[in-house]
Amino acid sequence: MTRRMRRVALMGHTRRVGIARTAAKARTWLARQGCEVRVEEGLAGALGQDGHRLGDLARWCQLLVTFGGDGTALIGARALTGRTGALLPVNLGGLGFLTVAEESELVPALRETLAGRWPIDRRRVVGGIVRRSGRIVHRGHALNDVVIKGGYRAIHLGLTAMGCDLGHVVADGLIAASASGSTAYSLSAGGPVVSPDVEALIVTPAAAHSIASRSLVLPPGATVSARLIHSADRTLVLYDGQESVSLRHGDEVELRLERRRLRIVRNPALPFPAALQRKLGWQGSTRRSA
């Protein structure tokens, strides 16, 4: 075991079946390896013990293990972004595209990670800045995507990219995704699938009212600005669907890849194309070529 992986934090989705059993198993195994283990306060309650706030754990830990689905992994990712600790997301949920191991693989995943045999990737996150009358009123970041979204009626946005005017976009919303988030909401809105090791900002209108509105794949240094021109309903900026801020008419949202990164463990036995096939049902047929 590497010395860099002795402080391990655990957090999990407390409504998942078997979460207490799985977390207790991980805690016991890690303690036997000489690790100091601390548990997030919500999960600690399920274990009948005192716990720690996630923000404090993110500053303290060298490895954060999450138990749940993609939502739980995103909570851990947002807390760890810019920190030295790494994320090991274990799937106790459904799809779990961001997760790197299933519940049945828990001990091997921990063993390989602590031994340094599973590499750690560094992924860029999407940052969003909301300006009102030129003044910054909110900052946030997301591993998957920052989304501008209205209600049942379309919103009108004035869009610029890399300093160039892209005109007036009418759509249900606008999605600014990282490569990690290209397989999430962006994909369902018709955006491209991008390997997570590619540093790119993917901007996709959601249900655009023009067939000319298409996804943009922009380089790491690009900035996209969206100004809210009109919305008949409440309009929000959402960060990974977990944090939100309301927009007013005339507000401007600046979107870009941040320099801060998330360190996340990678399972060498589950490369990106294999995850596409296994978890998203990517498929083809040899009969099409016959």
C-alpha positions as CSV (number, residue, x, y, z in Angstrom):
1,M,0.0,0.0,0.0
2,T,1.3,3.4,-0.9
3,R,1.8,5.9,1.9
4,R,-0.3,8.5,0.1
5,M,-3.4,6.5,0.6
6,R,-3.7,6.1,4.4
7,R,-6.5,8.7,5.0
8,V,-9.7,7.3,3.5
9,A,-13.2,8.9,3.7
10,L,-16.5,7.1,3.0
11,M,-19.8,8.6,1.9
12,G,-22.9,7.1,0.4
13,H,-26.6,7.3,-0.6
14,T,-28.3,6.3,2.7
15,R,-31.5,5.2,1.0
16,R,-29.7,2.5,-1.0
17,V,-30.5,-1.1,0.1
18,G,-27.5,-2.6,1.9
19,I,-25.6,0.7,2.2
20,A,-24.8,0.2,5.9
21,R,-23.5,-3.4,5.3
22,T,-21.3,-2.3,2.4
23,A,-19.9,0.7,4.2
24,A,-19.1,-1.3,7.3
25,K,-17.4,-3.9,5.1
26,A,-15.2,-1.2,3.5
27,R,-14.4,0.4,6.8
28,T,-13.4,-2.9,8.4
29,W,-11.2,-3.9,5.5
30,L,-9.5,-0.5,5.3
31,A,-8.8,-0.5,9.0
32,R,-7.1,-3.9,8.6
33,Q,-4.8,-2.3,6.0
34,G,-3.7,0.4,8.4
35,C,-5.8,3.2,7.0
36,E,-7.5,5.9,9.1
37,V,-11.1,5.9,8.1
38,R,-13.6,8.7,8.6
39,V,-17.3,8.6,7.5
40,E,-19.5,11.4,6.2
41,E,-22.2,12.4,8.7
42,G,-25.2,11.1,6.7
43,L,-23.7,7.7,6.2
44,A,-22.4,7.7,9.7
45,G,-25.9,8.0,11.0
46,A,-26.9,4.8,9.1
47,L,-24.0,3.1,10.8
48,G,-25.1,4.4,14.3
49,Q,-22.0,6.6,14.8
50,D,-20.8,10.2,14.7
51,G,-19.6,11.5,11.4
52,H,-17.9,14.4,9.6
53,R,-19.1,17.1,7.2
54,L,-18.3,16.3,3.6
55,G,-16.4,19.6,3.1
56,D,-14.1,18.7,6.0
57,L,-13.5,15.2,4.7
58,A,-12.7,16.5,1.2
59,R,-9.9,18.7,2.7
60,W,-8.6,15.8,4.9
61,C,-8.8,12.6,2.8
62,Q,-6.4,11.2,0.3
63,L,-9.2,8.9,-1.0
64,L,-12.9,9.4,-1.0
65,V,-15.0,6.3,-1.6
66,T,-18.6,6.9,-2.6
67,F,-21.4,4.3,-2.5
68,G,-24.4,4.9,-4.7
69,G,-25.0,5.9,-8.3
70,D,-23.9,8.8,-10.5
71,G,-25.7,11.4,-8.3
72,T,-23.7,10.3,-5.2
73,A,-20.5,10.2,-7.3
74,L,-21.2,13.8,-8.5
75,I,-21.6,15.0,-4.9
76,G,-18.2,13.6,-4.0
77,A,-16.7,14.9,-7.2
78,R,-17.9,18.5,-6.6
79,A,-16.5,18.4,-3.0
80,L,-13.1,17.0,-4.2
81,T,-12.5,19.3,-7.2
82,G,-9.3,21.2,-6.7
83,R,-8.3,19.0,-3.8
84,T,-5.4,16.5,-3.6
85,G,-7.7,13.6,-2.7
86,A,-8.9,11.1,-5.3
87,L,-12.4,9.8,-5.9
88,L,-13.3,6.1,-6.0
89,P,-17.0,5.8,-6.9
90,V,-18.6,2.4,-6.3
91,N,-21.9,1.6,-7.9
92,L,-24.8,0.6,-5.6
93,G,-27.3,2.3,-8.0
94,G,-28.6,1.7,-11.5
95,L,-26.6,3.0,-14.5
96,G,-23.6,4.2,-12.6
97,F,-21.7,5.5,-15.7
98,L,-19.3,7.5,-13.6
99,T,-18.6,4.7,-11.2
100,V,-15.6,2.5,-11.7
101,A,-16.5,-0.6,-9.7
102,E,-19.7,-2.6,-8.8
103,E,-20.6,-3.5,-5.2
104,S,-19.3,-7.0,-5.8
105,E,-15.9,-5.6,-6.8
106,L,-15.5,-3.4,-3.7
107,V,-12.5,-5.2,-2.0
108,P,-10.6,-5.7,-5.2
109,A,-11.2,-2.1,-6.2
110,L,-9.9,-0.9,-2.8
111,R,-6.9,-3.2,-3.0
112,E,-5.9,-2.2,-6.5
113,T,-6.3,1.5,-5.7
114,L,-4.3,1.5,-2.5
115,A,-1.6,-0.5,-4.2
116,G,-1.4,2.1,-7.0
117,R,-2.3,-0.4,-9.7
118,W,-5.4,1.5,-10.7
119,P,-4.3,4.9,-12.2
120,I,-5.7,8.2,-11.2
121,D,-7.0,10.5,-14.0
122,R,-7.3,14.3,-13.8
123,R,-10.6,15.6,-15.3
124,R,-11.5,19.3,-16.0
125,V,-14.8,20.6,-14.6
126,V,-17.1,23.2,-16.1
127,G,-17.3,26.5,-14.3
128,G,-20.2,28.9,-14.5
129,I,-20.2,32.6,-13.5
130,V,-23.5,34.6,-13.3
131,R,-23.2,38.3,-13.9
132,R,-25.9,40.9,-13.2
133,S,-25.4,44.4,-14.5
134,G,-21.7,43.5,-14.8
135,R,-21.4,42.3,-11.2
136,I,-20.6,38.7,-10.3
137,V,-23.5,37.3,-8.2
138,H,-22.7,33.6,-8.3
139,R,-19.9,31.2,-9.1
140,G,-20.2,27.4,-9.3
141,H,-18.7,24.3,-10.9
142,A,-19.8,21.0,-12.2
143,L,-18.1,17.7,-13.2
144,N,-20.8,16.8,-15.8
145,D,-22.6,20.0,-16.8
146,V,-23.8,23.5,-16.2
147,V,-27.3,23.9,-17.5
148,I,-29.4,27.0,-18.2
149,K,-33.0,25.9,-18.1
150,G,-36.5,27.4,-18.0
151,G,-39.9,25.9,-17.4
152,Y,-42.5,24.6,-19.9
153,R,-41.8,27.4,-22.4
154,A,-38.7,28.2,-24.4
155,I,-36.1,30.6,-23.3
156,H,-34.4,33.2,-25.5
157,L,-30.6,33.5,-25.2
158,G,-28.0,35.7,-26.8
159,L,-25.0,33.5,-27.4
160,T,-21.3,34.3,-28.0
161,A,-18.4,31.8,-28.2
162,M,-14.7,32.7,-28.1
163,G,-15.7,36.4,-28.5
164,C,-17.8,35.9,-31.6
165,D,-21.5,36.5,-31.8
166,L,-23.6,33.4,-32.5
167,G,-26.9,35.2,-32.5
168,H,-30.2,34.4,-30.9
169,V,-30.9,30.9,-29.6
170,V,-34.5,29.8,-28.8
171,A,-34.6,26.5,-26.9
172,D,-35.7,24.7,-23.7
173,G,-32.3,25.3,-22.3
174,L,-28.5,25.3,-22.9
175,I,-26.1,22.6,-21.7
176,A,-22.4,23.2,-21.2
177,A,-20.8,19.9,-20.5
178,S,-17.3,18.5,-19.9
179,A,-16.1,15.4,-21.7
180,S,-17.1,13.5,-18.6
181,G,-20.6,14.9,-18.9
182,S,-21.0,14.2,-22.6
183,T,-22.7,10.9,-21.8
184,A,-25.3,12.6,-19.5
185,Y,-27.9,15.3,-20.3
186,S,-25.9,16.5,-23.3
187,L,-26.2,13.1,-24.9
188,S,-29.9,13.0,-24.5
189,A,-30.2,16.4,-26.1
190,G,-28.3,15.1,-29.2
191,G,-24.8,16.1,-28.2
192,P,-21.7,14.0,-29.2
193,V,-20.1,11.3,-27.1
194,V,-16.6,12.4,-26.1
195,S,-14.0,10.3,-24.4
196,P,-13.4,11.7,-20.8
197,D,-9.7,12.1,-21.3
198,V,-10.4,14.8,-24.0
199,E,-10.3,18.4,-22.7
200,A,-13.3,20.0,-24.4
201,L,-16.3,22.1,-23.6
202,I,-19.4,20.8,-25.3
203,V,-22.2,23.3,-25.7
204,T,-25.6,21.9,-26.8
205,P,-29.0,23.5,-27.0
206,A,-31.8,21.5,-25.4
207,A,-34.8,21.1,-27.7
208,A,-33.8,24.0,-29.9
209,H,-36.4,25.7,-32.1
210,S,-34.2,25.7,-35.1
211,I,-32.6,22.8,-37.0
212,A,-29.5,25.0,-37.5
213,S,-28.8,24.9,-33.7
214,R,-26.2,22.2,-33.2
215,S,-23.6,21.2,-30.6
216,L,-20.3,23.0,-30.4
217,V,-17.2,21.2,-29.3
218,L,-14.7,23.9,-28.1
219,P,-11.1,23.9,-26.9
220,P,-10.1,24.1,-23.3
221,G,-9.5,27.9,-23.3
222,A,-12.8,28.8,-24.9
223,T,-15.4,30.9,-23.2
224,V,-19.1,30.8,-24.0
225,S,-21.4,33.6,-22.8
226,A,-25.2,33.3,-22.7
227,R,-27.4,36.3,-22.0
228,L,-31.0,35.8,-20.9
229,I,-33.1,37.8,-23.3
230,H,-36.6,36.5,-22.5
231,S,-38.2,33.8,-20.5
232,A,-41.9,33.5,-19.5
233,D,-41.0,31.1,-16.7
234,R,-38.5,31.0,-13.9
235,T,-35.0,30.3,-15.4
236,L,-32.2,28.6,-13.4
237,V,-28.5,27.8,-13.8
238,L,-28.0,24.3,-12.5
239,Y,-24.6,22.8,-11.6
240,D,-24.8,19.0,-12.0
241,G,-28.4,19.3,-11.1
242,Q,-27.5,19.7,-7.5
243,E,-26.9,23.5,-7.0
244,S,-29.0,26.2,-8.6
245,V,-29.3,30.0,-8.9
246,S,-32.2,32.0,-10.4
247,L,-31.6,34.2,-13.4
248,R,-33.2,37.6,-14.2
249,H,-33.7,39.1,-17.6
250,G,-30.4,40.5,-18.8
251,D,-28.2,38.3,-16.7
252,E,-25.2,36.8,-18.4
253,V,-23.8,33.4,-17.7
254,E,-20.1,32.8,-18.6
255,L,-19.2,29.1,-19.2
256,R,-15.7,27.6,-19.5
257,L,-13.5,24.7,-18.4
258,E,-11.9,25.5,-15.1
259,R,-8.2,25.0,-14.5
260,R,-9.1,23.1,-11.3
261,R,-9.4,19.3,-11.8
262,L,-10.9,16.3,-10.2
263,R,-8.7,13.4,-9.4
264,I,-10.7,10.2,-10.1
265,V,-9.6,6.5,-10.0
266,R,-9.8,4.6,-13.3
267,N,-10.5,0.9,-13.6
268,P,-8.1,-0.4,-16.4
269,A,-10.5,-3.3,-17.0
270,L,-13.3,-1.0,-17.9
271,P,-12.0,1.4,-20.7
272,F,-14.4,4.0,-22.1
273,P,-15.6,2.0,-25.2
274,A,-16.4,-1.0,-22.9
275,A,-18.4,1.3,-20.6
276,L,-20.3,2.6,-23.6
277,Q,-21.3,-0.9,-24.6
278,R,-22.0,-2.3,-21.2
279,K,-23.7,0.7,-19.5
280,L,-25.2,2.7,-22.4
281,G,-26.1,-0.1,-24.7
282,W,-23.8,1.0,-27.6
283,Q,-24.4,-1.7,-30.2
284,G,-24.0,-2.7,-33.8
285,S,-24.6,-5.7,-35.9
286,T,-22.4,-7.7,-38.2
287,R,-25.5,-8.4,-40.3
288,R,-25.5,-4.8,-41.5
289,S,-22.2,-5.6,-43.3
290,A,-23.2,-8.9,-44.7
